[in-house]
């Protein structure tokens, strides 16, 4: 059984990303591929996920979309198209080396494309840890957080790859944050 607040947190992140889903979408760390249900028929959706069984289920459930099993720490993405929007929803904090993915995103994002990242704030991570101890949030998810980002260290990381933050705000009482970025 999922912890009580996990579905709420997931849905809130999806809600925050939804306005930025333009054109063809690459959803890195797609999980159940909820974003694929928010796009129109003329948009192309590609999901990346580490769990092989989940990828196989998603391929059967959404045969009109593309799904790839990739370990972001080890595998190259090897996708032969460019995207208008690339999302990383609650993913970057789980990466020991986000540089590998961010470098590849540069080649996968169209010139005027958008990178959208959500991640917990350091404050939110502390609340998440307390919630996990109480069984309200996922213990596994919080234990897998390798790096927590505030605005400044995310800005510094993204600038190394020529991304500029165009929109930023926190949500869920300052516990999560969204970065909407452009290249240039």
C-alpha positions in Angstrom: 0.0 0.0 0.0 1.3 3.5 -0.9 1.9 5.9 1.9 -1.0 8.3 2.5 0.6 11.4 1.1 2.6 9.9 -1.8 -0.3 10.1 -4.4 -1.0 13.7 -3.4 2.6 14.7 -3.9 2.8 12.9 -7.2 -0.4 14.6 -8.5 0.7 18.0 -7.3 4.0 17.7 -9.3 2.0 16.6 -12.4 -0.3 19.6 -12.0 2.7 22.0 -11.7 4.3 20.6 -14.9 1.2 20.4 -17.0 1.2 24.0 -18.3 4.6 23.5 -19.8 3.9 20.3 -21.9 4.3 21.7 -25.4 5.1 19.8 -28.5 7.0 16.5 -28.3 7.7 15.3 -24.8 10.6 13.4 -23.3 9.7 12.4 -19.7 12.9 11.3 -17.9 12.0 9.1 -15.0 8.4 8.8 -16.2 7.1 6.4 -13.5 3.5 5.5 -14.4 3.7 7.9 -17.4 0.9 10.1 -16.2 2.1 12.9 -18.4 1.3 10.8 -21.5 -2.4 11.2 -20.6 -2.2 15.0 -20.7 -1.0 15.5 -24.2 -3.0 15.7 -27.5 -3.0 13.1 -30.2 -0.6 15.1 -32.4 2.1 15.2 -29.7 4.8 12.6 -29.4 5.6 11.2 -26.0 8.7 9.2 -24.9 9.2 7.9 -21.4 12.5 6.8 -19.8 12.3 4.6 -16.7 14.8 2.3 -14.9 12.3 -0.4 -14.0 12.2 -3.0 -16.8 8.9 -4.5 -15.7 7.3 -1.1 -15.5 8.6 -0.2 -19.0 7.1 -3.5 -20.4 3.7 -2.6 -18.7 3.8 0.9 -20.1 4.5 -0.4 -23.7 1.4 -2.5 -23.5 -0.8 0.1 -21.8 0.3 2.9 -24.2 1.4 1.4 -27.5 1.2 4.7 -29.2 4.1 6.0 -27.2 7.8 5.1 -26.9 9.3 3.8 -23.6 12.9 2.9 -22.9 14.5 1.2 -19.9 17.6 3.2 -19.0 19.7 3.6 -15.9 20.4 7.4 -16.0 23.7 6.9 -14.0 25.1 4.3 -16.5 23.3 4.3 -19.8 23.4 6.8 -22.7 19.9 7.8 -23.7 20.5 7.1 -27.4 17.3 8.7 -28.7 17.3 9.8 -32.3 14.9 12.7 -32.1 14.7 16.1 -30.6 12.0 17.3 -28.2 10.1 20.5 -27.5 9.8 19.7 -23.7 11.9 17.5 -21.5 10.7 16.8 -18.0 12.5 15.5 -14.9 9.8 15.2 -12.2 11.3 14.3 -8.8 14.3 12.7 -10.5 17.4 14.9 -10.3 17.7 14.5 -6.5 18.1 10.7 -7.0 21.1 11.1 -9.3 24.6 10.8 -8.0 25.9 12.3 -11.2 23.2 14.5 -12.9 25.9 15.8 -15.3 25.6 12.7 -17.5 21.9 13.3 -18.1 22.1 17.1 -18.4 24.8 16.9 -21.0 22.6 14.5 -23.1 19.6 16.7 -22.7 21.5 19.5 -24.6 21.5 17.3 -27.7 17.9 16.1 -27.3 16.2 19.5 -26.7 15.1 21.6 -29.7 16.6 25.1 -29.9 13.6 26.8 -28.4 12.7 23.8 -26.2 12.0 23.8 -22.5 13.5 21.7 -19.7 11.2 21.3 -16.6 12.5 20.0 -13.3 10.8 19.5 -10.1 12.7 18.5 -6.9 12.2 18.9 -3.2 13.6 21.9 -1.4 16.0 21.1 1.4 13.2 22.0 3.8 10.8 19.7 1.9 13.3 16.8 2.2 13.4 17.2 6.0 9.6 17.2 6.1 9.6 14.1 3.8 12.0 12.3 6.2 9.6 13.0 9.1 6.7 11.9 6.9 8.5 8.7 6.0 9.1 7.9 9.7 5.4 8.3 10.3 4.4 6.2 7.2 2.9 9.2 5.4 5.5 9.4 2.5 7.7 6.9 0.8 10.6 5.8 2.9 12.4 4.3 -0.2 12.2 7.6 -2.1 13.6 9.8 0.6 16.4 7.3 1.3 17.5 7.5 -2.3 18.0 11.3 -2.3 21.7 11.9 -3.1 21.6 15.7 -3.6 19.3 18.4 -2.5 19.0 21.6 -4.5 18.1 25.1 -3.5 17.7 27.8 -6.2 21.3 28.8 -6.2 23.0 25.4 -6.5 20.4 24.4 -9.2 21.1 27.6 -11.1 24.8 26.9 -10.9 24.4 23.3 -12.1 22.1 24.2 -15.0 24.3 27.1 -16.1 27.2 24.6 -16.7 25.0 23.2 -19.5 23.9 26.6 -20.8 20.4 26.4 -19.3 18.8 29.5 -17.8 16.0 29.4 -15.4 13.0 31.3 -16.9 10.4 30.5 -14.2 10.8 29.3 -10.7 8.6 28.9 -7.7 8.0 26.6 -4.8 4.8 24.7 -4.1 3.3 22.5 -1.5 4.1 25.0 1.3 7.7 25.5 0.1 8.5 21.8 0.2 8.9 21.3 -3.6 10.2 23.6 -6.4 9.8 23.8 -10.1 12.5 25.1 -12.5 11.4 26.0 -16.1 14.5 26.4 -18.2 15.6 27.4 -21.7 18.9 26.9 -23.4 21.1 29.8 -24.4 
